[in-house]
Amino acid sequence: MVPEAVAYVRDLLVDFDPPWFLCGGWAVDAWLGEQTRYHGDVDIAVFHHDQRAIFDHFPGWELVGHDPNVADDTTEPWNGRRLDLPAHVHVRRGTEFEFEFLLNERADHEWVLERDPLISVPLDRGIRHSAWGLPTAGPEVVLFYKAGEQRPHDEQDMLALLPTLTERQRTWLRESLVKARPGHPWLRHLRGATA
């Protein structure tokens, strides 16, 4: 059973042409098959080169684009200008569920998670259908991103999702964290994960 907030966004994206996928805390719950905590909004990832489709798909909606060219707390409506990475777009209309698009980098068949150092994952491994039947960021990718935040709910998500990872997923996550965030506290949970 897809939770109401996620189903609401899914239904809005039925005719959205570019690839999109669930990410963030709701992606954790999608892999676990149930809602485990409160979520403030629904995070949807799209690739950077598809951003114009967001603007075109939601005419009349309140869209606020955030990128390095505007203040973090901007409420200025997005006029469709090209957003530079890192970027996201908040989407609101009335009192319905809030959601946002997180723009991601892609290079051919690779999802580029980080440029320096280069961390990427093949698209067919990084995006798969979860038990909710939705395209969803892979659990190891979700945890890689959450490791960069280190908020209390990210730790909660990691402890819930980590036991479900395959050895291959754990190894990828450990190697990616060692490369991008050496000394990260989550590495103690990934000891022994080898290729």
N, CA and C atoms as a LAMMPS dump frame, in Angstrom:
ITEM: TIMESTEP
0
ITEM: NUMBER OF ATOMS
585
ITEM: BOX BOUNDS ff ff ff
-5.0000000000000000e+02 5.0000000000000000e+02
-5.0000000000000000e+02 5.0000000000000000e+02
-5.0000000000000000e+02 5.0000000000000000e+02
ITEM: ATOMS id mol type element x y z
1 1 1 N 0.852 -1.193 0
2 1 2 C 0 0 0
3 1 3 C 0.887 1.243 0
4 2 1 N 0.787 2.047 -1.044
5 2 2 C 1.586 3.27 -1.156
6 2 3 C 0.957 4.345 -0.274
7 3 1 N 1.73 4.954 0.627
8 3 2 C 1.179 6.008 1.484
9 3 3 C 0.593 7.157 0.666
10 4 1 N -0.378 7.838 1.26
11 4 2 C -1.149 8.856 0.553
12 4 3 C -0.273 9.947 -0.061
13 5 1 N 0.709 10.45 0.689
14 5 2 C 1.548 11.54 0.181
15 5 3 C 2.335 11.097 -1.051
16 6 1 N 2.856 9.88 -1.028
17 6 2 C 3.635 9.369 -2.16
18 6 3 C 2.71 9.078 -3.341
19 7 1 N 1.552 8.516 -3.073
20 7 2 C 0.588 8.236 -4.141
21 7 3 C 0.133 9.524 -4.817
22 8 1 N -0.042 10.58 -4.037
23 8 2 C -0.436 11.881 -4.581
24 8 3 C 0.588 12.365 -5.612
25 9 1 N 1.871 12.307 -5.254
26 9 2 C 2.92 12.761 -6.167
27 9 3 C 3.024 11.815 -7.363
28 10 1 N 2.958 10.512 -7.109
29 10 2 C 2.993 9.535 -8.213
30 10 3 C 1.926 9.845 -9.247
31 11 1 N 0.713 10.14 -8.791
32 11 2 C -0.387 10.408 -9.71
33 11 3 C -0.167 11.697 -10.508
34 12 1 N 0.487 12.673 -9.888
35 12 2 C 0.8 13.912 -10.607
36 12 3 C 1.825 13.687 -11.711
37 13 1 N 2.622 12.632 -11.579
38 13 2 C 3.71 12.392 -12.521
39 13 3 C 3.388 11.323 -13.561
40 14 1 N 2.142 10.892 -13.625
41 14 2 C 1.759 9.853 -14.592
42 14 3 C 2.138 10.252 -16.01
43 15 1 N 1.925 11.491 -16.396
44 15 2 C 2.232 11.941 -17.759
45 15 3 C 3.538 12.721 -17.853
46 16 1 N 4.371 12.638 -16.83
47 16 2 C 5.667 13.319 -16.834
48 16 3 C 6.646 12.438 -17.605
49 17 1 N 7.145 12.933 -18.728
50 17 2 C 7.937 12.096 -19.635
51 17 3 C 9.323 11.701 -19.143
52 18 1 N 10.135 12.615 -18.589
53 18 2 C 11.489 12.21 -18.219
54 18 3 C 11.492 11.184 -17.079
55 19 1 N 12.584 10.428 -16.958
56 19 2 C 12.685 9.501 -15.834
57 19 3 C 12.67 10.259 -14.506
58 20 1 N 11.968 9.717 -13.541
59 20 2 C 11.945 10.265 -12.189
60 20 3 C 11.982 9.091 -11.223
61 21 1 N 12.407 9.356 -10.002
62 21 2 C 12.462 8.272 -9.02
63 21 3 C 12.402 8.841 -7.617
64 22 1 N 11.815 8.065 -6.736
65 22 2 C 11.663 8.415 -5.329
66 22 3 C 13.027 8.371 -4.656
67 23 1 N 13.297 9.356 -3.796
68 23 2 C 14.555 9.352 -3.055
69 23 3 C 14.284 9.871 -1.644
70 24 1 N 15.325 10.062 -0.864
71 24 2 C 15.161 10.579 0.493
72 24 3 C 14.516 9.572 1.436
73 25 1 N 13.885 10.096 2.48
74 25 2 C 13.302 9.251 3.517
75 25 3 C 12.197 8.339 3.035
76 26 1 N 11.384 8.829 2.081
77 26 2 C 10.327 7.964 1.558
78 26 3 C 10.917 6.786 0.793
79 27 1 N 12.091 6.966 0.186
80 27 2 C 12.734 5.839 -0.505
81 27 3 C 13.136 4.763 0.5
82 28 1 N 13.604 5.178 1.665
83 28 2 C 13.914 4.205 2.723
84 28 3 C 12.669 3.381 3.024
85 29 1 N 11.561 4.059 3.24
86 29 2 C 10.318 3.363 3.566
87 29 3 C 9.84 2.488 2.414
88 30 1 N 10.058 2.936 1.175
89 30 2 C 9.658 2.122 0.018
90 30 3 C 10.415 0.8 0.003
91 31 1 N 11.709 0.839 0.338
92 31 2 C 12.481 -0.41 0.384
93 31 3 C 12.085 -1.275 1.579
94 32 1 N 11.671 -0.643 2.675
95 32 2 C 11.244 -1.402 3.851
96 32 3 C 9.799 -1.881 3.731
97 33 1 N 9.038 -1.266 2.81
98 33 2 C 7.659 -1.681 2.576
99 33 3 C 6.643 -1.097 3.525
100 34 1 N 7.058 -0.108 4.318
101 34 2 C 6.123 0.526 5.256
102 34 3 C 6.667 1.875 5.695
103 35 1 N 5.769 2.753 6.126
104 35 2 C 6.195 4.039 6.644
105 35 3 C 6.748 3.843 8.038
106 36 1 N 7.982 4.314 8.253
107 36 2 C 8.643 4.109 9.547
108 36 3 C 8.726 5.375 10.38
109 37 1 N 8.527 6.538 9.759
110 37 2 C 8.611 7.798 10.502
111 37 3 C 7.872 8.885 9.73
112 38 1 N 7.744 10.044 10.354
113 38 2 C 7.126 11.2 9.71
114 38 3 C 8.077 11.757 8.649
115 39 1 N 7.505 12.214 7.532
116 39 2 C 8.284 12.867 6.484
117 39 3 C 7.66 14.223 6.189
118 40 1 N 8.488 15.27 6.137
119 40 2 C 7.979 16.617 5.888
120 40 3 C 7.496 16.83 4.463
121 41 1 N 8.111 16.108 3.515
122 41 2 C 7.707 16.231 2.123
123 41 3 C 8.142 14.976 1.375
124 42 1 N 7.839 14.949 0.096
125 42 2 C 8.225 13.823 -0.761
126 42 3 C 9.34 14.326 -1.673
127 43 1 N 10.45 13.584 -1.701
128 43 2 C 11.581 13.942 -2.556
129 43 3 C 11.568 13.081 -3.805
130 44 1 N 11.6 13.75 -4.948
131 44 2 C 11.644 13.082 -6.252
132 44 3 C 12.91 13.546 -6.965
133 45 1 N 13.67 12.598 -7.484
134 45 2 C 14.881 12.94 -8.231
135 45 3 C 14.602 12.902 -9.722
136 46 1 N 15.176 13.863 -10.432
137 46 2 C 15.194 13.877 -11.891
138 46 3 C 16.596 14.286 -12.294
139 47 1 N 16.921 14.061 -13.548
140 47 2 C 18.255 14.438 -13.999
141 47 3 C 18.283 15.896 -14.44
142 48 1 N 19.422 16.502 -14.225
143 48 2 C 19.628 17.928 -14.44
144 48 3 C 19.157 18.385 -15.82
145 49 1 N 19.44 17.611 -16.834
146 49 2 C 19.074 18.04 -18.195
147 49 3 C 17.56 17.965 -18.452
148 50 1 N 16.8 17.397 -17.525
149 50 2 C 15.341 17.302 -17.677
150 50 3 C 14.583 18.359 -16.878
151 51 1 N 15.29 19.332 -16.327
152 51 2 C 14.64 20.285 -15.426
153 51 3 C 13.539 21.102 -16.088
154 52 1 N 13.675 21.421 -17.36
155 52 2 C 12.649 22.237 -18.027
156 52 3 C 11.296 21.521 -18.022
157 53 1 N 11.334 20.191 -18.071
158 53 2 C 10.083 19.426 -18.054
159 53 3 C 9.305 19.658 -16.761
160 54 1 N 9.999 19.908 -15.668
161 54 2 C 9.321 20.209 -14.397
162 54 3 C 8.531 21.505 -14.552
163 55 1 N 9.197 22.524 -15.059
164 55 2 C 8.551 23.828 -15.237
165 55 3 C 7.332 23.713 -16.15
166 56 1 N 7.48 22.968 -17.242
167 56 2 C 6.392 22.827 -18.209
168 56 3 C 5.247 21.96 -17.692
169 57 1 N 5.541 21 -16.825
170 57 2 C 4.529 20.05 -16.341
171 57 3 C 3.63 20.645 -15.245
172 58 1 N 4.103 21.708 -14.592
173 58 2 C 3.359 22.257 -13.464
174 58 3 C 2.981 23.725 -13.663
175 59 1 N 2.293 24.068 -14.771
176 59 2 C 1.865 25.46 -14.946
177 59 3 C 0.829 25.821 -13.878
178 60 1 N 0.952 27.017 -13.348
179 60 2 C 0.001 27.461 -12.331
180 60 3 C 0.355 27.021 -10.925
181 61 1 N 1.391 26.22 -10.775
182 61 2 C 1.833 25.784 -9.458
183 61 3 C 2.886 26.756 -8.932
184 62 1 N 3.056 26.765 -7.618
185 62 2 C 4.112 27.567 -7.009
186 62 3 C 5.402 26.764 -7.064
187 63 1 N 6.338 27.194 -7.909
188 63 2 C 7.628 26.538 -8.063
189 63 3 C 8.711 27.493 -7.579
190 64 1 N 9.565 27.012 -6.692
191 64 2 C 10.678 27.812 -6.197
192 64 3 C 11.953 27.033 -6.467
193 65 1 N 12.815 27.586 -7.318
194 65 2 C 14.062 26.929 -7.682
195 65 3 C 15.213 27.394 -6.812
196 66 1 N 15.972 26.445 -6.302
197 66 2 C 17.135 26.743 -5.465
198 66 3 C 18.384 26.206 -6.155
199 67 1 N 19.388 27.06 -6.298
200 67 2 C 20.691 26.641 -6.815
201 67 3 C 21.727 27.606 -6.252
202 68 1 N 23.004 27.464 -6.6
203 68 2 C 24.022 28.356 -6.02
204 68 3 C 23.85 29.833 -6.384
205 69 1 N 22.963 30.161 -7.314
206 69 2 C 22.8 31.534 -7.763
207 69 3 C 21.753 32.337 -6.988
208 70 1 N 21.065 31.697 -6.039
209 70 2 C 20.073 32.404 -5.222
210 70 3 C 20.309 32.081 -3.751
211 71 1 N 19.813 32.944 -2.887
212 71 2 C 19.941 32.713 -1.447
213 71 3 C 19.198 31.438 -1.051
214 72 1 N 19.711 30.739 -0.039
215 72 2 C 19.108 29.48 0.409
216 72 3 C 17.642 29.635 0.796
217 73 1 N 17.296 30.805 1.356
218 73 2 C 15.936 31 1.855
219 73 3 C 15.031 31.703 0.841
220 74 1 N 15.399 31.683 -0.442
221 74 2 C 14.596 32.381 -1.441
222 74 3 C 13.182 31.818 -1.512
223 75 1 N 12.252 32.697 -1.756
224 75 2 C 10.873 32.29 -2.039
225 75 3 C 10.457 32.815 -3.409
226 76 1 N 11.425 33.325 -4.141
227 76 2 C 11.166 33.883 -5.464
228 76 3 C 10.679 32.788 -6.406
229 77 1 N 9.572 33.007 -7.106
230 77 2 C 9.077 31.984 -8.026
231 77 3 C 10.11 31.672 -9.115
232 78 1 N 10.22 30.407 -9.435
233 78 2 C 11.133 29.954 -10.483
234 78 3 C 10.507 30.307 -11.829
235 79 1 N 11.255 30.998 -12.669
236 79 2 C 10.749 31.423 -13.976
237 79 3 C 11.18 30.479 -15.1
238 80 1 N 11.736 29.334 -14.739
239 80 2 C 12.177 28.369 -15.737
240 80 3 C 13.63 28.522 -16.139
241 81 1 N 14.336 29.501 -15.531
242 81 2 C 15.754 29.665 -15.869
243 81 3 C 16.508 28.374 -15.567
244 82 1 N 17.59 28.145 -16.296
245 82 2 C 18.385 26.937 -16.076
246 82 3 C 19.051 27.003 -14.7
247 83 1 N 18.794 25.986 -13.886
248 83 2 C 19.375 25.906 -12.552
249 83 3 C 20.71 25.18 -12.623
250 84 1 N 21.682 25.686 -11.88
251 84 2 C 22.99 25.06 -11.804
252 84 3 C 23.02 24.095 -10.613
253 85 1 N 23.763 23.018 -10.755
254 85 2 C 23.903 22.048 -9.665
255 85 3 C 24.783 22.614 -8.557
256 86 1 N 24.528 22.258 -7.296
257 86 2 C 23.392 21.461 -6.822
258 86 3 C 22.111 22.299 -6.819
259 87 1 N 21.009 21.648 -7.14
260 87 2 C 19.75 22.384 -7.267
261 87 3 C 18.563 21.512 -6.901
262 88 1 N 17.506 22.176 -6.463
263 88 2 C 16.229 21.501 -6.229
264 88 3 C 15.105 22.504 -6.464
265 89 1 N 13.908 21.965 -6.68
266 89 2 C 12.734 22.79 -6.948
267 89 3 C 11.617 22.374 -5.999
268 90 1 N 11.164 23.312 -5.169
269 90 2 C 10.007 23.079 -4.298
270 90 3 C 8.738 23.279 -5.116
271 91 1 N 7.77 22.406 -4.898
272 91 2 C 6.503 22.462 -5.625
273 91 3 C 5.365 22.515 -4.603
274 92 1 N 4.52 23.538 -4.742
275 92 2 C 3.387 23.67 -3.819
276 92 3 C 2.152 24.127 -4.588
277 93 1 N 1.001 23.744 -4.04
278 93 2 C -0.264 24.256 -4.579
279 93 3 C -1.303 24.08 -3.488
280 94 1 N -1.797 25.171 -2.986
281 94 2 C -2.806 25.092 -1.935
282 94 3 C -2.282 24.396 -0.701
283 95 1 N -3.107 23.526 -0.141
284 95 2 C -2.728 22.839 1.093
285 95 3 C -2.422 21.367 0.858
286 96 1 N -2.212 20.983 -0.401
287 96 2 C -1.896 19.576 -0.68
288 96 3 C -0.5 19.244 -0.17
289 97 1 N -0.128 17.99 -0.316
290 97 2 C 1.18 17.535 0.136
291 97 3 C 2.286 18.299 -0.582
292 98 1 N 3.335 18.618 0.157
293 98 2 C 4.468 19.296 -0.445
294 98 3 C 5.453 18.266 -0.977
295 99 1 N 6.123 18.626 -2.055
296 99 2 C 7.175 17.77 -2.581
297 99 3 C 8.207 18.615 -3.274
298 100 1 N 9.349 18.013 -3.548
299 100 2 C 10.401 18.736 -4.248
300 100 3 C 11.137 17.806 -5.191
301 101 1 N 11.657 18.416 -6.234
302 101 2 C 12.494 17.715 -7.199
303 101 3 C 13.952 18.012 -6.87
304 102 1 N 14.749 16.978 -6.753
305 102 2 C 16.183 17.121 -6.557
306 102 3 C 16.847 16.815 -7.886
307 103 1 N 17.625 17.756 -8.394
308 103 2 C 18.269 17.585 -9.695
309 103 3 C 19.584 16.832 -9.526
310 104 1 N 19.79 15.835 -10.368
311 104 2 C 20.954 14.955 -10.282
312 104 3 C 21.707 14.942 -11.599
313 105 1 N 22.983 14.618 -11.499
314 105 2 C 23.839 14.582 -12.675
315 105 3 C 23.873 13.179 -13.27
316 106 1 N 23.924 13.142 -14.584
317 106 2 C 23.992 11.879 -15.312
318 106 3 C 25.068 11.999 -16.386
319 107 1 N 25.822 10.919 -16.59
320 107 2 C 26.804 10.851 -17.669
321 107 3 C 26.595 9.518 -18.379
322 108 1 N 25.995 9.567 -19.554
323 108 2 C 25.649 8.358 -20.311
324 108 3 C 24.786 7.438 -19.449
325 109 1 N 25.277 6.25 -19.139
326 109 2 C 24.493 5.272 -18.368
327 109 3 C 24.887 5.246 -16.898
328 110 1 N 25.503 6.33 -16.433
329 110 2 C 25.944 6.426 -15.039
330 110 3 C 25.231 7.576 -14.338
331 111 1 N 24.812 7.32 -13.109
332 111 2 C 24.293 8.366 -12.243
333 111 3 C 25.498 8.877 -11.461
334 112 1 N 25.855 10.141 -11.661
335 112 2 C 27.012 10.733 -10.992
336 112 3 C 26.538 11.314 -9.667
337 113 1 N 26.972 10.699 -8.575
338 113 2 C 26.536 11.118 -7.245
339 113 3 C 27.416 12.239 -6.706
340 114 1 N 28.68 12.194 -7.074
341 114 2 C 29.635 13.191 -6.611
342 114 3 C 30.721 13.324 -7.663
343 115 1 N 31.23 14.541 -7.839
344 115 2 C 32.266 14.794 -8.856
345 115 3 C 33.675 14.659 -8.305
346 116 1 N 33.916 15.106 -7.077
347 116 2 C 35.271 15.107 -6.532
348 116 3 C 35.248 14.669 -5.079
349 117 1 N 35.61 13.413 -4.821
350 117 2 C 36.057 12.416 -5.788
351 117 3 C 34.861 11.865 -6.573
352 118 1 N 35.149 11.291 -7.724
353 118 2 C 34.079 10.768 -8.574
354 118 3 C 33.45 9.531 -7.943
355 119 1 N 32.157 9.639 -7.657
356 119 2 C 31.365 8.515 -7.161
357 119 3 C 30.175 8.403 -8.104
358 120 1 N 30.013 7.246 -8.728
359 120 2 C 28.887 7.046 -9.637
360 120 3 C 28.394 5.615 -9.511
361 121 1 N 27.251 5.378 -10.101
362 121 2 C 26.655 4.045 -10.078
363 121 3 C 25.913 3.868 -11.407
364 122 1 N 25.97 2.68 -12.005
365 122 2 C 25.194 2.462 -13.231
366 122 3 C 23.708 2.716 -12.968
367 123 1 N 23.032 3.322 -13.933
368 123 2 C 21.621 3.655 -13.749
369 123 3 C 20.781 2.446 -13.384
370 124 1 N 21.055 1.303 -14.004
371 124 2 C 20.224 0.126 -13.726
372 124 3 C 20.46 -0.451 -12.334
373 125 1 N 21.534 -0.085 -11.686
374 125 2 C 21.76 -0.476 -10.286
375 125 3 C 21.285 0.591 -9.321
376 126 1 N 21.422 1.851 -9.733
377 126 2 C 21.098 2.956 -8.833
378 126 3 C 19.626 3.278 -8.745
379 127 1 N 18.851 2.859 -9.756
380 127 2 C 17.411 3.149 -9.777
381 127 3 C 16.684 1.849 -10.102
382 128 1 N 15.832 1.41 -9.174
383 128 2 C 15.084 0.172 -9.381
384 128 3 C 13.668 0.359 -8.836
385 129 1 N 12.805 -0.56 -9.16
386 129 2 C 11.435 -0.491 -8.64
387 129 3 C 11.398 -1.119 -7.247
388 130 1 N 10.846 -0.362 -6.314
389 130 2 C 10.702 -0.841 -4.932
390 130 3 C 9.433 -1.676 -4.82
391 131 1 N 9.187 -2.172 -3.636
392 131 2 C 7.988 -2.982 -3.374
393 131 3 C 6.707 -2.188 -3.645
394 132 1 N 6.793 -0.868 -3.617
395 132 2 C 5.617 -0.038 -3.9
396 132 3 C 5.386 0.12 -5.39
397 133 1 N 6.22 -0.505 -6.223
398 133 2 C 6.047 -0.429 -7.667
399 133 3 C 6.512 0.881 -8.278
400 134 1 N 7.28 1.654 -7.526
401 134 2 C 7.749 2.956 -8
402 134 3 C 9.236 2.922 -8.298
403 135 1 N 9.679 3.667 -9.32
404 135 2 C 11.12 3.801 -9.503
405 135 3 C 11.689 4.499 -8.263
406 136 1 N 12.715 3.904 -7.696
407 136 2 C 13.23 4.355 -6.406
408 136 3 C 14.748 4.287 -6.41
409 137 1 N 15.394 5.28 -5.824
410 137 2 C 16.841 5.237 -5.681
411 137 3 C 17.207 3.985 -4.888
412 138 1 N 18.239 3.274 -5.339
413 138 2 C 18.672 2.062 -4.66
414 138 3 C 19.005 2.338 -3.203
415 139 1 N 18.801 1.359 -2.327
416 139 2 C 19.011 1.596 -0.897
417 139 3 C 20.427 2.043 -0.556
418 140 1 N 21.432 1.493 -1.243
419 140 2 C 22.807 1.89 -0.948
420 140 3 C 23.068 3.336 -1.377
421 141 1 N 22.406 3.779 -2.454
422 141 2 C 22.557 5.163 -2.923
423 141 3 C 21.854 6.115 -1.956
424 142 1 N 20.671 5.734 -1.503
425 142 2 C 19.944 6.55 -0.524
426 142 3 C 20.817 6.76 0.715
427 143 1 N 21.441 5.675 1.193
428 143 2 C 22.271 5.8 2.393
429 143 3 C 23.538 6.604 2.125
430 144 1 N 24.095 6.509 0.922
431 144 2 C 25.265 7.325 0.595
432 144 3 C 24.919 8.805 0.721
433 145 1 N 23.77 9.207 0.158
434 145 2 C 23.362 10.606 0.269
435 145 3 C 23.072 10.99 1.713
436 146 1 N 22.392 10.121 2.428
437 146 2 C 22.058 10.426 3.817
438 146 3 C 23.304 10.534 4.691
439 147 1 N 24.363 9.815 4.338
440 147 2 C 25.622 9.906 5.088
441 147 3 C 26.216 11.308 5.003
442 148 1 N 25.904 12.023 3.95
443 148 2 C 26.396 13.387 3.804
444 148 3 C 25.642 14.387 4.656
445 149 1 N 24.452 14.026 5.095
446 149 2 C 23.621 14.925 5.899
447 149 3 C 23.872 14.753 7.389
448 150 1 N 23.829 13.511 7.854
449 150 2 C 24.056 13.151 9.25
450 150 3 C 23.109 13.848 10.232
451 151 1 N 21.842 13.943 9.856
452 151 2 C 20.822 14.441 10.772
453 151 3 C 20.295 13.257 11.577
454 152 1 N 19.634 13.503 12.716
455 152 2 C 19.15 12.374 13.516
456 152 3 C 18.273 11.396 12.735
457 153 1 N 17.393 11.898 11.871
458 153 2 C 16.532 10.974 11.13
459 153 3 C 17.31 10.215 10.058
460 154 1 N 18.444 10.753 9.601
461 154 2 C 19.277 10 8.657
462 154 3 C 19.909 8.792 9.351
463 155 1 N 20.343 8.988 10.581
464 155 2 C 20.89 7.882 11.376
465 155 3 C 19.803 6.817 11.602
466 156 1 N 18.605 7.26 11.921
467 156 2 C 17.476 6.342 12.112
468 156 3 C 17.214 5.558 10.825
469 157 1 N 17.221 6.25 9.692
470 157 2 C 17.006 5.592 8.398
471 157 3 C 18.105 4.579 8.109
472 158 1 N 19.356 4.945 8.401
473 158 2 C 20.477 4.039 8.156
474 158 3 C 20.325 2.768 8.978
475 159 1 N 20.013 2.899 10.266
476 159 2 C 19.884 1.726 11.136
477 159 3 C 18.738 0.817 10.687
478 160 1 N 17.684 1.404 10.126
479 160 2 C 16.55 0.606 9.653
480 160 3 C 16.853 -0.088 8.326
481 161 1 N 17.546 0.606 7.416
482 161 2 C 17.725 0.099 6.06
483 161 3 C 18.976 -0.756 5.88
484 162 1 N 20.024 -0.471 6.618
485 162 2 C 21.297 -1.178 6.427
486 162 3 C 21.167 -2.698 6.501
487 163 1 N 20.408 -3.26 7.446
488 163 2 C 20.308 -4.726 7.509
489 163 3 C 19.692 -5.374 6.268
490 164 1 N 19.004 -4.597 5.437
491 164 2 C 18.365 -5.16 4.245
492 164 3 C 19.294 -5.187 3.034
493 165 1 N 20.439 -4.517 3.126
494 165 2 C 21.353 -4.447 1.991
495 165 3 C 22.025 -5.79 1.73
496 166 1 N 22.218 -6.093 0.457
497 166 2 C 22.986 -7.277 0.078
498 166 3 C 24.459 -6.993 0.351
499 167 1 N 25.262 -8.036 0.302
500 167 2 C 26.703 -7.855 0.506
501 167 3 C 27.279 -6.934 -0.567
502 168 1 N 26.813 -7.069 -1.788
503 168 2 C 27.286 -6.206 -2.88
504 168 3 C 26.945 -4.747 -2.61
505 169 1 N 25.725 -4.483 -2.14
506 169 2 C 25.315 -3.113 -1.837
507 169 3 C 26.119 -2.545 -0.67
508 170 1 N 26.346 -3.37 0.353
509 170 2 C 27.131 -2.934 1.513
510 170 3 C 28.568 -2.608 1.102
511 171 1 N 29.133 -3.449 0.233
512 171 2 C 30.498 -3.222 -0.228
513 171 3 C 30.595 -1.92 -1.008
514 172 1 N 29.636 -1.693 -1.922
515 172 2 C 29.636 -0.452 -2.689
516 172 3 C 29.533 0.746 -1.757
517 173 1 N 28.631 0.682 -0.773
518 173 2 C 28.443 1.79 0.155
519 173 3 C 29.711 2.03 0.962
520 174 1 N 30.313 0.965 1.474
521 174 2 C 31.545 1.119 2.264
522 174 3 C 32.649 1.744 1.417
523 175 1 N 32.869 1.211 0.217
524 175 2 C 33.942 1.725 -0.638
525 175 3 C 33.686 3.169 -1.056
526 176 1 N 32.438 3.522 -1.301
527 176 2 C 32.103 4.893 -1.684
528 176 3 C 32.292 5.859 -0.522
529 177 1 N 31.913 5.432 0.685
530 177 2 C 32.107 6.295 1.855
531 177 3 C 33.586 6.454 2.172
532 178 1 N 34.361 5.381 2.07
533 178 2 C 35.803 5.479 2.32
534 178 3 C 36.434 6.477 1.358
535 179 1 N 36.003 6.441 0.121
536 179 2 C 36.555 7.334 -0.907
537 179 3 C 36.097 8.782 -0.721
538 180 1 N 34.808 8.981 -0.446
539 180 2 C 34.245 10.337 -0.393
540 180 3 C 34.264 10.952 1.001
541 181 1 N 34.118 10.13 2.03
542 181 2 C 34.015 10.64 3.397
543 181 3 C 34.819 9.746 4.346
544 182 1 N 36.151 9.716 4.172
545 182 2 C 36.972 8.85 5.024
546 182 3 C 36.751 9.181 6.505
547 183 1 N 36.686 8.154 7.318
548 183 2 C 36.47 8.361 8.74
549 183 3 C 35.018 8.584 9.12
550 184 1 N 34.099 8.415 8.163
551 184 2 C 32.676 8.627 8.465
552 184 3 C 32.237 7.647 9.559
553 185 1 N 31.45 8.103 10.544
554 185 2 C 31.048 7.218 11.643
555 185 3 C 30.231 5.998 11.215
556 186 1 N 29.546 6.066 10.072
557 186 2 C 28.763 4.912 9.636
558 186 3 C 29.636 3.757 9.169
559 187 1 N 30.908 4.013 8.895
560 187 2 C 31.788 2.944 8.407
561 187 3 C 31.927 1.819 9.422
562 188 1 N 31.751 2.142 10.705
563 188 2 C 31.858 1.075 11.721
564 188 3 C 30.761 0.025 11.531
565 189 1 N 29.645 0.413 10.932
566 189 2 C 28.545 -0.539 10.665
567 189 3 C 28.802 -1.366 9.414
568 190 1 N 29.807 -0.966 8.637
569 190 2 C 30.061 -1.623 7.355
570 190 3 C 31.368 -2.395 7.354
571 191 1 N 31.985 -2.576 8.488
572 191 2 C 33.23 -3.347 8.57
573 191 3 C 33.013 -4.746 8.028
574 192 1 N 34 -5.222 7.326
575 192 2 C 33.915 -6.59 6.797
576 192 3 C 33.237 -6.668 5.449
577 193 1 N 32.642 -5.57 4.965
578 193 2 C 32.021 -5.597 3.633
579 193 3 C 33.138 -5.5 2.601
580 194 1 N 33.344 -6.556 1.85
581 194 2 C 34.41 -6.578 0.847
582 194 3 C 33.866 -7.023 -0.494
583 195 1 N 34.63 -6.696 -1.524
584 195 2 C 34.2 -7.048 -2.889
585 195 3 C 34.267 -8.545 -3.091
